[in-house]
Amino acid sequence: MSLLLETIRVIHNSFQNLDYHNFRVNNSRKKLLGTNDSWDLKNIIKLPELNSSLIYKCRFIYLEEVISVEFHPYSMKPLKSLTLVDFPDFKYNHKYLERNKLEALKATNSTTDDILIVQYNKVTDCSYANIIFDDGNKWITPSTPLLRGTKRQLYIDNHIITEQEVTTADLKRFSRARIINAMIDLEESPDISIQNIV
């Protein structure tokens, strides 16, 4: 089995949204590995001395036990355009370290900044983030994601975004899109014009 990965944002020397990461880690360990114990990541991951003016990405790699923990300064990649790619039978419902299929798919569609995966005419995710769309009144996220991201769930729970089926035909209803993941908040995510989703 591929190793499992959790990516956690660290800002001002503090982990962000740790309850959501705890839930996903423990859910993956139970479903995939049959474990019954629950981890609390704040007791497992030792936060080193970090520059409090920087944002860090914590990469927590695990299976039944902790494999490794790494901290790296983080900066957001520029993202202005997406290519719609049909990848109907791909499954990624747990956050695996192994991403070869996604990386290969992205490499073969490299004319834009990232890909937006479609399955049976339904919009799912980009290669490394969930997507949200602006319909003029609210932010909508597809109800058919490849991976139910921690930031996505936080925003749904707090009624900041709404879950809804989004087909490729629906895209014309929206003015813009943004991406969100554990490292990228809605407010700081760059706008992607719908015209730049090709």
C-alpha positions, 0 to 999 in steps of 0.5 A, spaced: 500 500 500 502 507 498 504 511 504 499 516 506 500 523 507 497 529 511 499 536 509 498 541 515 499 549 514 503 552 520 502 559 521 505 563 527 508 557 529 501 554 530 498 548 526 491 550 522 485 546 522 488 540 526 481 537 528 480 536 521 486 533 519 486 528 525 479 526 523 482 524 516 488 521 518 484 517 523 479 515 518 484 513 513 487 509 518 481 505 520 478 504 513 485 502 510 489 499 515 483 496 520 486 500 526 482 502 532 486 507 536 485 514 535 491 519 534 491 526 536 497 529 531 498 535 536 501 530 541 505 526 535 508 532 531 513 536 535 513 543 532 520 545 531 523 552 532 520 556 526 521 563 523 514 565 525 514 570 519 513 565 514 508 560 512 510 552 513 508 546 510 508 540 514 508 533 511 506 528 515 507 521 512 504 515 515 501 508 515 500 504 522 506 508 524 509 515 523 514 514 517 516 521 517 515 529 519 518 534 515 517 542 515 518 546 509 517 554 507 511 555 503 509 559 497 503 559 493 504 557 486 501 562 480 495 559 477 491 562 472 488 557 467 486 550 467 485 544 462 479 540 463 481 533 463 477 526 462 479 521 467 473 517 469 475 511 473 481 514 477 480 514 485 483 518 490 479 518 496 484 518 501 490 522 501 496 518 498 503 520 498 503 516 491 501 521 486 504 518 479 498 518 475 496 525 477 503 527 475 503 524 469 496 526 467 498 533 468 504 532 464 501 530 458 496 537 459 501 542 460 499 548 456 495 551 462 497 551 469 493 545 472 488 540 470 481 540 472 479 533 472 472 531 469 469 524 471 462 522 467 461 529 465 462 531 473 467 536 475 471 533 481 478 537 483 484 540 480 491 535 481 492 538 488 486 542 490 479 542 491 475 547 486 470 552 488 466 557 483 462 564 484 455 564 481 454 571 483 451 570 490 455 564 493 461 560 492 460 553 490 464 546 490 463 540 486 459 535 490 463 529 486 470 531 489 476 526 488 478 528 495 474 531 500 479 536 503 480 539 510 479 546 508 473 544 503 470 541 509 471 547 514 468 551 509 462 547 508 461 546 515 461 554 516 457 555 511 462 559 507 461 554 501 456 550 498 456 543 495 453 542 489 453 537 483 457 541 477 457 539 470 462 541 465 455 544 462 454 548 468 461 552 468 458 557 463 454 559 469 460 562 473 464 568 473 470 565 476 473 559 480 478 559 485 482 553 489 482 551 496 486 546 500 490 545 506 495 550 504 490 555 501 485 559 504 479 562 499 481 569 501 488 568 498 487 564 492 487 567 486 481 568 481 481 564 475 477 566 469 472 561 467 474 563 460 481 560 462 478 553 463 479 550 457 
